[in-house]
Amino acid sequence: MKQEILQFHYEELIYILMILSSDLKKYKEEELIIFAEAITRLETLSDIKFLKKLKLINPNFNEEIIKKVINLKKILSEIYTGQWYKKLKNNNIINKAFAVSKKILEELKEEYVEPIEYSRKNMEVKWT
């Protein structure tokens, strides 16, 4: 996988963690729909072989973090139903995901940035 694409997927994962580390009650429904769409990418991004490659992007991406990302995917899978974005505002599962996401960001030494701001700054593929 090209370094640029790997970097983009790393940023995508960090974006998901930023979303889940946020107070989602303050966001509008339209924003929650976008966030929910991004969060579902965790299903694809949490492949063990792929996650191991992310050590090339961030040396702190170790086996423990990989286990936490996979656990986060399992936690979130409990709320996937029709219009589940509505559950992002108030749900015990989201509270669990919040704690796990914060811990992963801390271990990756990634400072929290509001998700919309983060996506504007980091979610562009740099092809060259």
Secondary structure, DSSP 8 states (H G I E B T S, - for coil): --HHHHHHHHHHHHHHHHHHTS-GGGS-HHHHHHHHHHHHTHHHHT-HHHHHHGGGT-TT--HHHHHHHHHHHHHHHTT-STTGGGGGSS-HHHHHHHHHHHHHHHHHT-----HHHHHHHH------
